[in-house]
């Protein structure tokens, strides 16, 4: 999310060196070359037609945060930020439900002062909320975004690395590609574990037959899924996805410092490099 003014080549130019460094940390330097890596990009689908704003975002204000999903996700981010940053006033001190424009403003103000959302403009935060809602609640957007990613998963694709909202897209794309040859799914900074807002809205829908809802496994028995979450990553607020997707999922927690949600901070870590290398072994 928030990549609507980027592009395939530009993001790939940022991701590739970080991914290569992660492989080096894992003792697998040279295993992958730049020509082996492709970027599944869909940010332009969230870019408003005809807009030439400097940040690529609509000039959103507090009033544009809609009731329901957007305010609930904002509240979840606020609670998570308060848990990891002592400088953030918890929502309970203002209005837990974030149900009014005044409390929405308080949430946005609190988040803008947090380490996680430092230097993120208000309109950019609102834009991110709307992108997540757009994917999960607008069938047309979901079909176009997921189709863009699925088109990049070919017969020779062995590893899929997916960040943030992209992890939801990649998970659903793989579930919709029976018989694919992907050996490793590596999700980083993923919101997949947020029950009511994200997990319960997945397609295919989680299995509710047992006592614990369980998400479909996104491949065959040979697929290894590794999920990595930063300790201070507010978007990946549920760190361990095993209760929702099964014990065979490999779960790890990283310390990304001030860049808790940054994709490159995940990619340079040895755990991420090893997960990628394992899929190519």
C-alpha positions in Angstrom: 0.0 0.0 0.0 1.1 3.6 -0.6 3.1 2.7 -3.7 0.8 4.3 -6.3 3.4 6.6 -7.7 6.0 3.9 -8.0 6.4 1.3 -10.7 7.8 -2.2 -11.4 11.3 -1.2 -12.3 11.7 1.4 -9.6 10.5 -0.9 -6.8 12.6 -3.8 -8.2 15.6 -1.5 -8.1 15.0 -0.9 -4.4 14.1 -4.5 -3.5 16.8 -6.3 -5.4 19.9 -5.0 -3.5 18.2 -5.6 -0.1 17.1 -9.2 -1.2 20.7 -9.9 -2.3 22.1 -8.6 1.0 19.6 -10.9 2.9 20.9 -13.9 0.9 24.4 -12.9 1.7 23.6 -12.8 5.4 22.1 -16.3 5.1 25.3 -17.6 3.4 23.7 -17.8 0.0 25.4 -15.0 -1.9 25.2 -15.3 -5.7 22.3 -17.9 -5.5 20.0 -15.4 -7.3 20.9 -12.8 -9.9 19.0 -9.6 -10.7 17.6 -11.2 -13.9 16.0 -13.9 -11.8 13.8 -11.4 -10.0 10.5 -9.9 -11.2 8.2 -7.4 -9.5 4.5 -7.9 -9.2 3.2 -4.3 -9.2 -0.4 -3.0 -8.9 0.0 0.3 -7.2 -1.1 2.2 -10.3 -4.5 0.7 -9.9 -5.0 2.8 -6.8 -3.8 6.0 -8.5 -6.7 8.3 -9.2 -7.1 9.0 -12.9 -6.0 12.5 -13.9 -4.4 13.4 -10.5 -1.0 15.1 -10.7 -0.6 15.7 -6.9 3.0 15.8 -5.6 2.5 12.7 -3.4 0.1 10.9 -5.7 -2.6 11.0 -3.0 -6.1 12.5 -3.0 -6.2 15.6 -0.7 -7.9 13.5 2.1 -8.9 15.0 5.4 -10.2 13.6 8.7 -13.7 13.8 7.3 -12.8 11.3 4.6 -12.2 8.4 7.0 -15.4 6.4 6.5 -17.3 4.6 9.3 -17.0 0.9 9.5 -13.9 -0.8 8.1 -11.6 2.3 7.7 -12.2 3.5 11.3 -11.9 0.0 12.7 -8.5 -0.5 11.0 -7.4 3.0 12.1 -8.3 2.0 15.7 -6.3 -1.3 15.3 -3.2 0.6 14.1 -3.6 3.1 17.0 -3.8 0.4 19.6 -0.8 -1.5 18.1 1.3 1.8 18.0 0.5 2.5 21.6 1.6 -0.9 22.6 5.1 -0.5 21.1 5.6 3.2 21.5 5.3 4.8 25.0 5.0 8.2 23.4 1.6 7.3 21.8 -1.5 8.0 23.9 -3.6 4.8 23.8 -7.1 5.0 22.3 -8.7 4.2 25.6 -7.6 7.6 26.8 -9.7 9.3 24.1 -12.3 7.1 22.4 -11.7 3.4 21.8 -14.3 3.1 19.0 -12.9 5.9 16.9 -16.5 6.6 16.1 -16.5 10.3 15.6 -14.6 12.8 13.4 -13.1 14.2 16.6 -11.7 10.8 17.7 -10.6 10.0 14.2 -8.6 13.2 14.3 -7.1 12.1 17.7 -6.2 8.8 16.2 -4.5 10.4 13.2 -2.7 12.9 15.4 -1.5 10.1 17.8 -0.2 8.0 14.9 1.5 10.9 13.2 3.5 11.4 16.4 4.5 7.7 16.7 7.9 6.3 15.6 6.1 4.0 13.1 4.1 6.7 11.2 6.7 9.5 11.6 6.8 11.8 8.6 3.7 10.2 7.1 1.3 12.9 5.9 -2.3 12.7 7.1 -3.7 12.3 3.6 -1.2 9.4 3.0 -2.5 7.6 6.1 -6.1 8.0 5.0 -5.1 6.9 1.5 -3.5 3.7 2.9 -6.8 2.9 4.8 -8.8 3.3 1.6 -6.4 1.1 -0.4 -6.8 -1.8 2.1 -10.6 -1.3 2.2 -10.6 -1.1 -1.6 -8.9 -4.5 -2.1 -10.9 -6.3 0.6 -14.3 -4.9 -0.1 -14.4 -4.0 -3.8 -14.6 -7.1 -6.0 -13.5 -5.2 -9.1 -10.4 -3.8 -7.5 -9.6 -7.2 -5.9 -9.9 -9.0 -9.3 -7.6 -6.5 -11.1 -5.0 -6.4 -8.4 -4.9 -10.2 -7.9 -4.8 -10.8 -11.6 -1.8 -8.5 -12.0 0.1 -10.5 -9.4 -1.1 -13.9 -10.6 0.1 -13.0 -14.1 3.7 -12.7 -12.9 3.7 -16.2 -11.3 4.9 -18.4 -14.1 5.8 -22.1 -14.5 9.4 -21.3 -13.4 8.5 -19.2 -10.4 9.9 -20.9 -7.3 9.7 -18.2 -4.6 7.1 -15.4 -3.9 8.1 -12.7 -1.5 5.2 -10.5 -0.5 5.1 -7.4 1.7 2.2 -5.7 3.6 -1.1 -5.7 1.7 0.9 -7.5 -1.0 1.0 -10.5 1.3 -2.8 -10.7 1.2 -2.8 -10.4 -2.5 -0.1 -13.0 -3.0 -1.7 -15.5 -0.6 -5.0 -15.2 -2.5 -3.3 -15.4 -5.9 -1.5 -18.6 -4.9 -4.7 -20.2 -3.5 -6.3 -19.5 -6.9 -3.5 -21.2 -8.9 -3.9 -24.9 -8.2 -0.8 -26.9 -9.2 1.5 -23.9 -9.2 5.2 -24.7 -8.8 6.0 -22.1 -6.1 8.1 -23.8 -3.4 8.4 -20.9 -0.9 6.0 -18.1 0.1 7.8 -15.5 2.2 5.4 -12.9 3.8 6.9 -9.9 5.5 5.0 -7.2 7.4 1.8 -9.0 6.8 -1.7 -8.0 8.1 -3.1 -11.5 7.4 -3.6 -12.3 11.1 -6.0 -9.4 11.8 -9.1 -11.5 12.4 -12.2 -9.4 11.8 -10.8 -6.9 9.3 -8.5 -9.1 7.1 -8.4 -12.8 7.9 -12.2 -13.3 8.0 -12.5 -11.5 4.6 -10.0 -13.7 2.8 -10.8 -15.6 -0.4 -11.1 -18.5 -0.3 -12.9 -18.0 3.1 -11.3 -19.7 6.1 -12.7 -23.0 7.2 -15.0 -22.5 10.2 -15.8 -26.2 10.6 -13.5 -26.7 13.7 -13.2 -24.8 16.9 -10.5 -22.6 15.4 -11.0 -21.0 12.0 -8.2 -22.1 9.6 -7.1 -20.5 6.4 -6.5 -22.6 3.3 -2.9 -23.6 2.6 -1.7 -21.6 -0.4 -0.1 -24.5 -2.3 0.7 -28.2 -2.2 2.5 -30.2 0.5 5.8 -29.1 -0.9 5.2 -25.4 -0.3 7.1 -23.8 2.6 5.5 -20.7 4.0 7.6 -18.3 6.2 6.1 -15.3 7.8 8.3 -12.6 9.3 7.0 -9.8 11.5 8.9 -6.8 12.9 8.5 -6.3 16.7 7.4 -2.7 16.1 5.5 -3.2 12.9 2.0 -1.9 13.4 0.6 -3.3 10.2 1.8 -6.8 11.1 0.1 -6.5 14.5 -0.5 -10.3 14.8 3.0 -11.7 14.7 2.3 -15.4 14.8 0.1 -16.7 12.0 0.3 -20.4 13.0 -2.9 -20.5 14.9 -4.7 -19.3 11.8 -2.9 -21.3 9.1 -1.4 -24.3 10.8 1.8 -25.4 12.6 3.7 -26.0 9.3 3.9 -22.3 8.7 7.3 -21.0 9.9 7.0 -17.9 12.0 9.7 -15.4 12.9 10.0 -12.0 14.6 12.6 -9.4 13.6 13.9 -6.2 15.0 13.7 -3.6 12.3 14.4 -0.6 14.4 12.9 2.7 13.3 12.0 1.2 9.9 9.6 -1.5 11.4 7.4 -1.9 8.3 10.0 -1.1 5.6 10.3 -3.9 3.1 14.0 -3.6 2.7 14.5 -3.9 6.4 12.9 -7.3 6.2 14.7 -8.3 3.1 18.2 -7.7 4.4 17.7 -10.0 7.4 19.3 -13.4 7.4 16.0 -15.1 8.3 14.4 -13.7 5.1 17.4 -14.6 3.0 17.4 -18.2 4.3 13.6 -18.6 3.6 14.3 -17.4 0.0 17.3 -19.7 -0.4 15.4 -22.7 0.9 12.8 -22.3 -1.8 15.6 -22.4 -4.5 17.6 -25.3 -3.0 
